[in-house]
Amino acid sequence: MSGPLYVPVLPARPHAVEAYARLRPDVRVAIRPLWNLPPLPGAVPPTLETAVRKFVARVSAVSRHGGWIDAPFGEEAQAAALTEAFSVYCEWGWLRPVTGPERSEAQQAAALETARRCHRGLGVRVRVTGEWEGSLRVVS
């Protein structure tokens, strides 16, 4: 198997972490969760690092086979600092940072730098609006 069979999007909350941890080991090996942090309104460093630690430490402990960590609800002013706060979990764990075309240049740069430093890869979240165009065909 070259990659995960399934990538669930899970909240980085205790109930989701516990549910993931209760999966059979062979099931956990086959999936790589995308963990979403909840909104952290108004949090700034060092409070931001404390808030991230509260959620991500548990996630990191159960994600021994890999996964992604993202803060899609983060405020623009927090974006780069959030990615930096994730870096310790990317360096010492198996999590990968996430960015996307709708994110600020500062957040994209921070995510890329974290991915390069950690040698773990980078997740890209792309928002899909509407329906997929079923009439398009790929010709090779």
Residue frames as a rotation matrix with the C-alpha (Angstrom) as fourth column:
MET 1
0.588 0.809 0.000 0.00
0.809 -0.588 0.000 0.00
0.000 0.000 -1.000 0.00
SER 2
-0.317 -0.775 0.547 1.56
0.776 -0.543 -0.321 3.27
0.546 0.322 0.773 -1.08
GLY 3
-0.783 0.106 0.613 -0.69
-0.306 -0.924 -0.231 5.57
0.541 -0.368 0.756 0.93
PRO 4
-0.794 0.519 0.316 -3.61
-0.256 0.186 -0.949 5.62
-0.551 -0.834 -0.015 3.31
LEU 5
-0.703 0.646 0.297 -6.89
0.698 0.545 0.465 3.97
0.139 0.534 -0.834 2.36
TYR 6
0.393 0.909 0.141 -8.89
0.768 -0.408 0.494 6.71
0.506 -0.086 -0.858 4.03
VAL 7
-0.814 -0.568 0.121 -8.35
0.425 -0.725 -0.542 10.27
0.396 -0.390 0.831 5.25
PRO 8
0.246 0.931 -0.268 -11.10
0.913 -0.130 0.386 11.18
0.325 -0.340 -0.882 7.72
VAL 9
-0.417 -0.258 0.872 -11.47
-0.026 -0.955 -0.295 14.80
0.909 -0.145 0.392 8.79
LEU 10
0.198 0.410 -0.890 -11.73
0.829 0.415 0.375 14.80
0.523 -0.812 -0.258 12.57
PRO 11
0.691 0.017 0.723 -12.00
-0.282 -0.914 0.291 17.54
0.666 -0.405 -0.627 15.18
ALA 12
-0.378 -0.878 -0.293 -8.99
0.129 0.263 -0.956 17.68
0.917 -0.399 0.014 17.50
ARG 13
0.089 0.542 0.836 -11.31
-0.887 -0.339 0.314 17.18
0.453 -0.769 0.450 20.46
PRO 14
-0.582 -0.410 0.702 -11.06
-0.751 0.602 -0.271 14.54
-0.312 -0.685 -0.659 23.20
HIS 15
0.298 0.766 0.569 -14.10
-0.412 0.641 -0.648 12.55
-0.861 -0.041 0.507 21.99
ALA 16
0.870 -0.013 -0.493 -12.70
-0.480 0.211 -0.851 12.18
0.115 0.977 0.178 18.45
VAL 17
-0.162 -0.986 -0.029 -9.21
-0.890 0.159 -0.428 11.33
0.427 -0.043 -0.903 19.72
GLU 18
-0.397 0.084 0.914 -10.69
-0.661 0.665 -0.348 8.68
-0.636 -0.743 -0.209 21.99
ALA 19
0.695 0.704 0.142 -12.82
-0.367 0.518 -0.773 7.22
-0.618 0.485 0.619 19.19
TYR 20
0.587 -0.569 -0.576 -9.77
-0.658 0.079 -0.749 7.07
0.472 0.818 -0.329 16.89
ALA 21
-0.421 -0.809 0.409 -7.68
-0.895 0.297 -0.334 5.43
0.149 -0.507 -0.849 19.63
ARG 22
-0.063 0.493 0.868 -10.35
-0.559 0.703 -0.440 2.72
-0.827 -0.512 0.232 20.08
LEU 23
0.674 0.248 -0.696 -10.06
-0.735 0.313 -0.601 1.61
0.069 0.917 0.394 16.43
ARG 24
0.862 -0.402 0.310 -8.33
0.337 0.910 0.242 -1.69
-0.379 -0.104 0.919 15.82
PRO 25
0.083 -0.929 -0.359 -4.59
-0.065 -0.365 0.929 -1.25
-0.994 -0.054 -0.090 15.18
ASP 26
-0.550 -0.305 0.778 -4.87
0.684 0.370 0.629 -2.54
-0.480 0.877 0.005 11.59
VAL 27
0.488 0.762 0.427 -7.59
0.870 -0.464 -0.166 0.04
0.071 0.453 -0.889 10.90
ARG 28
0.767 -0.256 -0.588 -5.50
0.055 -0.888 0.457 2.88
-0.639 -0.383 -0.667 12.36
VAL 29
-0.299 -0.935 0.190 -2.58
0.269 0.108 0.957 1.83
-0.916 0.337 0.219 10.14
ALA 30
-0.350 0.218 0.911 -4.79
0.926 0.228 0.301 2.19
-0.142 0.949 -0.282 7.03
ILE 31
0.635 0.648 0.421 -6.00
0.691 -0.720 0.064 5.73
0.345 0.250 -0.905 7.71
ARG 32
-0.620 -0.776 -0.121 -4.35
0.772 -0.574 -0.274 9.13
0.143 -0.263 0.954 8.13
PRO 33
0.347 0.877 -0.333 -6.65
0.916 -0.393 -0.081 11.65
-0.202 -0.277 -0.939 9.83
LEU 34
-0.448 -0.280 0.849 -6.79
0.368 -0.923 -0.110 15.32
0.815 0.264 0.517 9.03
TRP 35
-0.131 0.327 -0.936 -7.20
0.989 -0.027 -0.148 16.81
-0.073 -0.945 -0.319 12.50
ASN 36
-0.041 0.220 0.975 -8.90
0.374 -0.901 0.219 20.21
0.927 0.373 -0.045 12.67
LEU 37
-0.839 -0.222 -0.497 -8.29
0.544 -0.322 -0.775 22.52
0.013 -0.920 0.391 15.59
PRO 38
0.293 0.952 -0.087 -11.35
0.956 -0.294 -0.008 24.38
-0.034 -0.081 -0.996 16.87
PRO 39
0.423 -0.111 0.899 -11.48
0.220 -0.950 -0.220 28.18
0.879 0.291 -0.377 16.71
LEU 40
-0.054 -0.513 -0.856 -9.14
0.999 -0.023 -0.049 29.82
0.005 -0.858 0.514 19.22
PRO 41
0.578 0.393 0.715 -10.62
0.548 -0.837 0.017 33.34
0.605 0.382 -0.699 19.27
GLY 42
0.844 -0.191 0.501 -8.24
-0.344 -0.910 0.232 36.08
0.412 -0.368 -0.834 20.30
ALA 43
0.810 -0.585 0.045 -5.46
0.330 0.518 0.789 33.71
-0.485 -0.624 0.613 21.41
VAL 44
0.738 -0.674 -0.017 -1.98
-0.458 -0.482 -0.747 35.12
0.495 0.559 -0.665 20.87
PRO 45
0.168 -0.747 -0.644 1.46
0.480 0.632 -0.608 33.68
0.861 -0.207 0.465 21.75
PRO 46
-0.854 -0.502 -0.135 2.22
-0.485 0.863 -0.143 32.31
0.188 -0.057 -0.980 24.34
THR 47
-0.238 0.850 0.471 -1.47
-0.608 0.247 -0.754 31.61
-0.757 -0.466 0.458 25.04
LEU 48
0.464 0.393 -0.794 -1.77
-0.885 0.253 -0.391 30.26
0.047 0.884 0.465 21.50
GLU 49
-0.416 -0.697 -0.584 0.93
-0.590 0.696 -0.409 27.64
0.692 0.175 -0.701 22.08
THR 50
-0.848 0.166 0.503 -0.84
-0.404 0.410 -0.817 26.55
-0.342 -0.897 -0.281 25.27
ALA 51
0.184 0.981 -0.060 -4.15
-0.727 0.095 -0.680 26.21
-0.662 0.168 0.730 23.43
VAL 52
0.278 -0.163 -0.947 -2.51
-0.832 0.452 -0.322 24.25
0.480 0.877 -0.010 20.60
ARG 53
-0.769 -0.638 -0.046 -0.77
-0.508 0.654 -0.561 21.95
0.388 -0.408 -0.827 23.09
LYS 54
-0.433 0.692 0.577 -4.12
-0.640 0.214 -0.737 21.26
-0.634 -0.689 0.351 24.80
PHE 55
0.631 0.761 -0.149 -5.53
-0.612 0.371 -0.699 19.80
-0.476 0.532 0.700 21.58
VAL 56
0.537 -0.422 -0.730 -2.55
-0.697 0.264 -0.666 18.61
0.474 0.867 -0.152 19.53
ALA 57
-0.480 -0.746 0.462 -0.64
-0.877 0.411 -0.247 16.71
-0.006 -0.524 -0.851 22.23
ARG 58
-0.018 0.569 0.822 -3.47
-0.393 0.752 -0.530 14.14
-0.920 -0.332 0.210 22.41
VAL 59
0.871 0.354 -0.341 -3.75
-0.417 0.164 -0.894 13.97
-0.260 0.921 0.291 18.63
SER 60
0.171 -0.911 -0.375 -0.01
-0.895 0.016 -0.446 13.48
0.413 0.411 -0.813 18.24
ALA 61
-0.447 -0.350 0.823 0.00
-0.773 0.614 -0.160 10.68
-0.449 -0.708 -0.545 20.79
VAL 62
0.177 0.608 0.774 -2.56
-0.070 0.792 -0.607 8.60
-0.982 0.053 0.182 18.83
SER 63
0.915 0.176 -0.364 -1.39
-0.342 -0.143 -0.929 9.50
-0.216 0.974 -0.071 15.29
ARG 64
0.190 -0.918 0.347 1.66
-0.296 0.284 0.912 7.25
-0.936 -0.276 -0.218 15.28
HIS 65
-0.076 -0.180 0.981 1.13
0.762 0.624 0.174 6.27
-0.643 0.761 0.090 11.64
GLY 66
-0.898 -0.341 0.278 0.79
0.440 -0.695 0.569 9.81
-0.001 0.633 0.774 10.33
GLY 67
0.237 0.970 -0.048 -1.82
0.954 -0.242 -0.177 12.41
-0.183 -0.004 -0.983 9.64
TRP 68
-0.406 -0.268 0.874 -2.29
0.524 -0.851 -0.018 16.10
0.749 0.451 0.486 9.09
ILE 69
-0.185 0.327 -0.927 -2.93
0.882 -0.361 -0.303 19.00
-0.434 -0.873 -0.222 11.47
ASP 70
-0.540 0.105 0.835 -4.81
0.547 -0.710 0.443 22.12
0.639 0.697 0.326 10.45
ALA 71
-0.550 0.404 -0.731 -6.46
0.529 -0.509 -0.679 25.19
-0.646 -0.760 0.067 11.93
PRO 72
-0.557 0.328 0.763 -9.07
0.753 -0.187 0.631 26.05
0.350 0.926 -0.143 9.28
PHE 73
0.557 0.830 0.029 -10.94
0.709 -0.493 0.505 28.28
0.434 -0.261 -0.863 11.71
GLY 74
-0.122 -0.714 -0.689 -7.89
0.914 -0.351 0.202 30.24
-0.386 -0.606 0.696 12.83
GLU 75
0.803 0.348 -0.484 -7.97
0.218 -0.927 -0.304 33.98
-0.554 0.139 -0.821 12.61
GLU 76
0.823 -0.479 0.307 -5.81
0.253 -0.175 -0.952 35.60
0.509 0.860 -0.023 9.94
ALA 77
0.464 -0.657 0.594 -3.59
-0.764 -0.636 -0.106 37.16
0.447 -0.405 -0.798 12.60
GLN 78
0.440 -0.242 0.865 -2.97
-0.644 0.586 0.491 33.70
-0.626 -0.773 0.102 14.10
ALA 79
0.952 0.170 -0.256 -2.22
-0.304 0.644 -0.702 31.79
0.046 0.746 0.665 10.89
ALA 80
0.271 -0.929 -0.253 1.59
-0.336 0.155 -0.929 31.84
0.902 0.337 -0.270 10.85
ALA 81
-0.368 -0.393 0.843 1.85
-0.910 -0.033 -0.413 31.52
0.190 -0.919 -0.346 14.64
LEU 82
0.577 0.634 0.515 -0.48
-0.689 0.717 -0.110 28.49
-0.439 -0.291 0.850 14.59
THR 83
0.863 -0.299 -0.408 1.66
-0.132 0.645 -0.753 26.76
0.488 0.703 0.517 11.99
GLU 84
-0.155 -0.960 0.234 4.76
-0.539 -0.117 -0.834 27.51
0.828 -0.256 -0.499 14.03
ALA 85
-0.100 0.202 0.974 3.04
-0.971 0.194 -0.139 26.09
-0.217 -0.960 0.176 17.14
PHE 86
0.894 0.447 0.017 2.36
-0.422 0.857 -0.296 22.90
-0.147 0.258 0.955 15.15
SER 87
0.398 -0.776 -0.489 6.01
-0.673 0.116 -0.731 22.52
0.624 0.620 -0.476 14.19
VAL 88
-0.432 -0.578 0.692 7.06
-0.894 0.372 -0.248 20.72
-0.114 -0.726 -0.678 17.37
TYR 89
0.204 0.597 0.776 4.41
-0.398 0.775 -0.491 18.06
-0.895 -0.208 0.396 16.70
CYS 90
0.937 0.046 -0.348 5.50
-0.349 0.230 -0.909 17.79
0.039 0.972 0.232 13.08
GLU 91
0.100 -0.991 -0.093 9.18
-0.853 -0.037 -0.520 17.49
0.512 0.132 -0.849 14.01
TRP 92
-0.719 -0.440 0.538 8.83
-0.687 0.569 -0.453 14.92
-0.106 -0.695 -0.711 16.79
GLY 93
-0.074 0.773 0.630 5.61
-0.237 0.599 -0.764 13.26
-0.969 -0.206 0.139 15.69
TRP 94
-0.673 -0.101 0.732 4.08
0.580 0.541 0.608 12.09
-0.458 0.835 -0.306 12.45
LEU 95
0.419 0.886 -0.202 1.80
0.586 -0.433 -0.685 15.03
-0.694 0.169 -0.700 11.71
ARG 96
-0.544 -0.511 0.665 2.08
0.838 -0.357 0.412 17.20
0.027 0.782 0.622 8.62
PRO 97
-0.557 0.343 -0.756 1.11
0.056 -0.893 -0.446 20.87
-0.828 -0.291 0.479 8.38
VAL 98
-0.040 0.659 0.751 -1.69
0.968 0.211 -0.133 21.97
-0.246 0.722 -0.646 6.04
THR 99
-0.666 -0.067 -0.743 -2.07
-0.052 -0.989 0.135 25.05
-0.744 0.129 0.655 3.87
GLY 100
0.022 0.678 0.734 -4.16
0.877 0.340 -0.341 26.03
-0.481 0.651 -0.587 0.89
PRO 101
-0.495 -0.255 0.831 -4.65
0.771 -0.570 0.284 28.62
0.401 0.781 0.479 -1.83
GLU 102
0.442 0.745 0.500 -7.08
0.341 -0.655 0.674 30.59
0.830 -0.127 -0.543 0.32
ARG 103
0.609 -0.309 -0.730 -4.58
0.760 -0.033 0.649 30.93
-0.225 -0.950 0.215 3.16
SER 104
0.904 -0.310 -0.296 -2.38
-0.310 -0.950 0.049 33.97
-0.296 0.047 -0.954 3.63
GLU 105
0.566 -0.780 -0.267 1.10
-0.231 0.160 -0.960 34.07
0.791 0.605 -0.090 2.13
ALA 106
-0.178 -0.637 0.750 2.53
-0.929 -0.143 -0.342 34.11
0.325 -0.757 -0.566 5.66
GLN 107
0.363 0.379 0.851 0.66
-0.679 0.733 -0.037 30.93
-0.638 -0.565 0.524 6.59
GLN 108
0.989 -0.018 -0.150 1.63
-0.103 0.642 -0.759 29.21
0.110 0.766 0.633 3.32
ALA 109
0.241 -0.970 0.041 5.28
-0.495 -0.159 -0.854 30.12
0.835 0.186 -0.518 3.87
ALA 110
-0.168 -0.271 0.948 5.20
-0.983 0.124 -0.139 28.93
-0.080 -0.955 -0.287 7.50
ALA 111
0.702 0.490 0.517 3.56
-0.445 0.868 -0.220 25.63
-0.557 -0.076 0.827 6.52
LEU 112
0.860 -0.432 -0.271 6.09
-0.106 0.368 -0.924 25.05
0.498 0.824 0.270 3.74
GLU 113
-0.041 -0.923 0.382 9.03
-0.739 -0.229 -0.634 25.82
0.673 -0.308 -0.673 6.04
THR 114
0.073 0.146 0.987 7.66
-0.888 0.460 -0.002 23.46
-0.454 -0.876 0.163 8.71
ALA 115
0.936 0.317 0.150 7.18
-0.207 0.844 -0.495 20.69
-0.283 0.432 0.856 6.13
ARG 116
0.580 -0.789 -0.203 10.71
-0.250 0.064 -0.966 21.14
0.775 0.611 -0.160 4.79
ARG 117
-0.175 -0.669 0.722 12.26
-0.910 -0.171 -0.379 21.24
0.377 -0.723 -0.579 8.26
CYS 118
0.074 0.324 0.943 10.35
-0.788 0.598 -0.143 18.13
-0.611 -0.733 0.300 9.39
HIS 119
-0.792 -0.388 -0.472 10.72
-0.610 0.553 0.568 16.10
0.040 0.737 -0.674 6.19
ARG 120
-0.653 0.623 0.430 7.12
0.151 0.664 -0.732 14.94
-0.742 -0.414 -0.528 6.59
GLY 121
-0.613 0.465 0.639 5.31
0.743 0.066 0.666 16.54
0.267 0.883 -0.386 3.68
LEU 122
-0.903 0.339 -0.263 2.67
-0.240 -0.907 -0.346 19.21
-0.356 -0.250 0.900 3.32
GLY 123
-0.347 0.870 0.349 -1.10
0.843 0.453 -0.291 18.92
-0.411 0.194 -0.891 3.08
VAL 124
-0.991 0.123 -0.052 -3.04
-0.133 -0.871 0.473 21.20
0.013 0.475 0.880 0.75
ARG 125
-0.373 0.928 -0.012 -6.69
0.594 0.229 -0.772 21.88
-0.713 -0.295 -0.636 1.48
VAL 126
-0.991 0.126 0.045 -8.70
-0.033 -0.553 0.832 22.94
0.130 0.823 0.552 -1.55
ARG 127
-0.442 0.897 -0.028 -12.25
-0.160 -0.109 -0.981 24.12
-0.883 -0.429 0.192 -1.12
VAL 128
-0.936 0.242 0.257 -14.61
0.327 0.323 0.888 22.64
0.132 0.915 -0.381 -3.69
THR 129
-0.564 0.786 -0.254 -17.80
-0.379 -0.520 -0.766 24.61
-0.733 -0.336 0.591 -4.22
GLY 130
0.153 0.722 -0.675 -20.80
-0.976 0.004 -0.217 23.35
-0.154 0.692 0.705 -6.08
GLU 131
0.782 0.192 0.594 -20.71
-0.139 0.981 -0.135 20.03
-0.608 0.023 0.793 -7.85
TRP 132
-0.391 -0.887 0.245 -17.94
-0.003 0.267 0.964 18.24
-0.920 0.376 -0.107 -9.69
GLU 133
0.109 0.364 -0.925 -18.21
-0.925 -0.305 -0.228 18.61
-0.365 0.880 0.303 -13.44
GLY 134
0.139 0.031 0.990 -19.09
-0.113 0.993 -0.015 15.07
-0.984 -0.109 0.141 -14.51
SER 135
0.937 0.308 0.166 -18.99
0.123 0.154 -0.980 15.81
-0.327 0.939 0.106 -18.21
LEU 136
0.453 -0.850 -0.268 -15.26
-0.891 -0.442 -0.104 16.62
-0.030 0.286 -0.958 -18.25
ARG 137
0.977 -0.201 0.065 -13.00
0.205 0.977 -0.057 13.80
-0.052 0.069 0.996 -19.39
VAL 138
0.317 -0.944 -0.093 -9.29
-0.590 -0.273 0.760 13.36
-0.743 -0.187 -0.643 -18.96
VAL 139
0.992 -0.066 -0.109 -7.57
-0.057 0.533 -0.844 12.25
0.114 0.844 0.525 -22.14
SER 140
0.451 -0.883 0.128 -4.11
-0.215 0.032 0.976 10.80
-0.866 -0.468 -0.175 -21.87
